[in-house]
Amino acid sequence: MSNQDSLQKLKKDIREKTIANLYIFFGEETFLKTHYLEQIHRQRTDEITESFNYRKLTGENFTIEDLTEGVEAVPMMAEYTLTVVDDVDIWKLNEGDRTKLGELLSDIPDYCTVIFTYETVEWKLDGRYKKLCDIIRQNAQIVEFPKQEARDLIPWIGRHFAAAGKRIAPNLCSYLVEMTDGTMTTLAGEIGKICAFSGAEEITKSDIDAVVEPALDAIIYDISEQLSSGEPGKALHKLGQVLKMQEEPISILGTIGAHFRRLSTARVLQDGGRSYLELMPLYRMSDWSARKTMQSASRLSPKFLEKTAALILETDRKMKTSTDDPKRLLEVLLLEISQEAKNG
């Protein structure tokens, strides 16, 4: 079952009140993960009997005995029980506990739902433990909550502003996505801040710029534009902002490299008479972001992009092999890129 199919199946389960016995929730979009977990929680428990029929186990307090107790406990004054297990790496359990877990997950009572959720611990099936993998495949609904595409986020953002009595244009919804990390969790917080700041019904770009802290990718885009325009002073100022965000220089360099790779790809597509639509799937970009990247690439020469790629690779080598200050290396890189832009 594909990621999209598994999510649609989960929605159907909740809508038709046919909750399954075993789920595994994972993925980058914490907002959705929490949303659907809460919906199952509301269906499977109630305030009066929750203390008897709901258990939550974490990586800090998890034992196979506590899980067994939660699964086998008969509902008290209710129809169902719910046990949620957060961030437990089941593949690191000892062999005896893995065997018990497999037996338990193979025979969950009809009245019980167990949900394993993963946020700080990575989830993936470990093929070294074939028997447990087979049990999970046969019994669990594995649901990934990936980061949502911009085309899905734009109407969602509009609805959230509307719920607060505000209006926002679709292009500004796209801008807000690009300014942030694009997760619903972050966006929900930023929408709240913007609504509290703006006294008008119509949200403007200046409202967004006033209260939203740009994500690293957004700042790197500004830096690249300033470098391409031969404005090293502005680029260095932006770099200072990024460093104040406590980002590691090697991570900043990686983001710069990724951005210029997108620009290089966009330029190649343009030279071949291709459109931004072919850029979108290559880097999982939104419509708005792909258009913007194509526009930026149209102003850059292939020679400049090739030289910039070489400068980034050389800076990466120096960061990993020399004793030079990584921050100084980044500053030198920006000045070198800006000089290349002036040289054409």
Secondary structure by P-SEA (a helix, b strand, c coil): ccaaaaaaaaaaaaaacccccbbbbccccaaaaaaaaaaaaaaacccccccccbbbbccccccaaaaaaaaacccccccbbbbbbcccccccccaaaaaaaaaaaacccccbbbbbbbccccccccccaaaaaaaaaacccccccccccaaaaaaaaaaaaaaacbbbcaaaaaaaaaaccccaaaaaaaaaaaaaacccccccaaaaaacccccaaaaaaaaaaaaaaccaaaaaaaaaaaaaacccaaaaaaaaaaaaaaaaaaaaaaaacccaaaaaaaccccaaaaaaaaaaaaaccaaaaaaaaaaaaaaaaaaacccccaaaaaaaaaaaaaaaaaac
